[in-house]
Amino acid sequence: MKKLLIVALVLLAGVASVEAKSKKTKSQADGEAPVIAVSQVSLANETDSALYALGINLATNLSVQLNQVFGENTSKEKFLAAFSEVLGDKQVVTQMTPEAANEFLNNYMRKLQEAETAKYIEAEKQFLDENRKREGVVETATGLQYQVIRMGDGPKPTAADRVSVHYEGTLLDGTKFDSSYDRGEPLTIPLANVIPGWTEGVQLMPVGSKFVFYIPYALGYGPQGAGGAIPPYSTLIFEVELLSIE
């Protein structure tokens, strides 16, 4: 039982330390000094200290992850109860076997992911539905949308060509994720080696043109996104200036 209490105290301390950063206690809101409980855990040797440090580390990381998945204001009582049941001295018949818990979590996380995916897809649909109504916006058979800023009078490239372009890419919320203008030099690249929205769109441009492309995720980086810069299911907005065909 003593170990059970120690584990609970350690976990509670970790949870409290992380949550304290994101919200004030009632006493703080009233201008009073906060009441802070001091751990009574005895650290008699290095092993005790190592176990305590491990508990602090795990609890802090777990608390952050729990907040990300379930929200900061979600009670962690059930989580702590299960943790205590598994790590406690006495044998406790838990309400789920490890196998059942793993299966439940997999299904639960899958449902959360599906809900998140649906949110991204709906946001894209709403944007593209409204965008296609704007004056000057053209939509192709694939769903690519574009707007002519400046029409050049040079030749148009084919998918087999290398082109030199200046461009700037942003997400729907306006976040800029890439820009050749910022780097101070154009990009030269085979049209066959870029995302489908670029391969299709740049072929519509005579040299000297400047277009804005609105690229659905299916013609961009798809469900996986691209690293940390482009989230999954992202609609991309590219301003592209075709300088030359190499």
N, C-alpha and C positions, 0 to 999 in steps of 0.2 A: 504493500500500500504506500510505503514511503516513496518508492521509486515512481509510483503512479502520480503522486503529488508533485514530485520534482519535474517530471515530464510536462505536466499540465502548467506548472509555473513558468517553465522555460518557454513553452509555446505561447502562453499568454503574454509574457514579456516581449517576445518577438513581434506578436501581432500589435501590441500597444505601441511599440516604438515606431513602427511604420505608419500606423493610423494617426499618430500624434502629429505627423508632418502635414497631414492634409486637412485636419479639422481641429477647432479649438474646443476645449471642455467648457461646460457651463460656467465653472468658476472663473475661467479665463475671460469668457464673454462678459461676466459681471465685474471684471477688474480685480478679482481675487487671485491669490497665488494658487496654482494648481496643486492638487494633492497627488503625490507620486508615491506609489508603493515600492518599498525596497525589498528586493529578493532576499529570502532567508535561507537560500541554498548554501550549504557548507561545502567549501572547496578545500579538502584536506590535503590533496596531493596533485601531481601533474595529471594523472589520469582523470581525476574529478574535473580539473580545469579544462582538459581537452574535451571531455564529454559535454561540459557546459558550453564551451565555445562552439562545438559542433551543433548543439541544440539552438544556440543563438543564430548561427549562420543559416541553418535549415529553416528555422521559424521565420526569419526575416525574408528570405527568398520566397518561401511558401506564401507568406502574407501578401507580398507583392503580386504573385501569380493569382492568388485567390481574388484579390481586388480587381485584377484585370479581367478575369473570367466572370465573376459574380457581382462585381460592384463593391465600392468601398463601404457601403452601409449594410452589406449583407452580414447577418449574424454568423459567426464561425463556431457556434456551439456544437453543431452536429459533426463538424470536421474534428474538433477537439475531442468529442466523445469517442469517435471511431479510433482516433490516434491513441487515446488512453486505453481503450479496450484491447487494442492489438499489442501495445507495449507494456501494459500493466503486469504486475506480479501474478495476479490470479487469472486462471483461465476463464475467459468470458466467451459465451456463444454469441458471436456477432450476428447482425441481421443479414449480412451478405458474406458469402465466401469470397476469397480473393479472386477466384475465377469469375464469379457473378459480378463483383465490383468492377473488374476490368471490362467485362462485356457492357455493363451499364454505362460506364464512362465513355467507352468508344462510341456507343450509340448517342449519348448525350452531346459529346463534342461534335459528332457528325451533324446533328440537328442544329447546333449553334452555327457551324460552318455553312450549312445550307441556308439558314436565315440571313447570315452575313452576305452570302453570295447573292441571294434574292434582292437584298437591299442595293448592292452595287449595280445589278442588272436593271433594276427599276429606275435607279437614278440615271443611268445611261439612256434608257428608253425615253424618259421624260425629256431629257436634254435634246436628244436627236429629233424627237417629235416636234418640239418647239423650234428647234434650229432650222429644220427644213422649211418652215413657214417664212423665214426671214428673206427679205428681198436680196436677190443676188446669190443665194445659196442653191447649189445644184447637187442632186443625189444620183449616184450611179446605181446600176443594177445590183452591185454587191453590198450596197449600204454606205459606201464612202460618200461623204459630203465635202464639197469644196466651194470656195468663193474666190473669184479673180480679183486681185488687188491691182495688178498691172499685167497686161497681155503683151508678151514679146512678139517679135516677128522672125525669130530664128527657127531652125528645124526642131522637130520633136524627137526625143530619144526613144529607143526601144528597150525592152527588158534585157537585151544582150549588151547594152552600152554601159560605159563608165561615165558618170556625170560629176561635175563640180557644182556644189550648192552651198549657199548660206542658209541657215535655218535656226529656228528657236522652237523648242517643244515645251508645252505646259499641260498640266492636268486641268480637270474641270473647275477645280477650286482656285485656279490661277497660279498654282505652284510651278515654277520653272524647274525642269529637271535636266535640260541640256540646251546649249546654245553655241553655235560656231561663231556667232558675233562676239560673244564674251571671250572666246579663245583668240579672236583676232585673225583667224584664217579659215577659209572654206574647207568643206569636206569633199574629198574625191573618193567615190565608191561605186562598185558595180551595182546596177539596179537590181540584179538578181540576188544580191546578198542583203537586202534590207527587208523590213516588215512588209507584208502584202499591201497595206494601205499606201506605203511609199512607192512600191513597184508600180502599182496601178496609177496612182495620182501623178507622179512625176512624168509619166508618159503622156499625160494630157497637156503638158506645159511646153510651149515653144521656148527656145533659149531666150533669155531676157525677161521671162515672166516672173511674177511673184504671186503665189497662191496661198490661201489658208486652207488647210485640210482638217476635217473633223473625222477622226478615225475610230470606228467602233473597236471594242476590245478584240473581237474576232479577227479583225484585220491588223491588230497591233500585237501586243505581247500576251494576249489570251488570258486564260484563267490563272496562269502562274505569275504574271507580271514580270518585272525585270529588276532583280536585286532589291535594294531598299529604296530606290528612286521612284519606281513605277509600281504601285500596288496591283494586286490581282484585279482582273476585270476592269481595267482602266480605259476610259475613253481618252484619246489623245488629241490635242490641238497643236498642229504644226504650221508655222509660218515658213514657207520655203521659197527661196529665190534661186532659180536655175541660171547659173552663170555660163556654163559651157558643157558641151559633150566632148569627152576626151577620146 
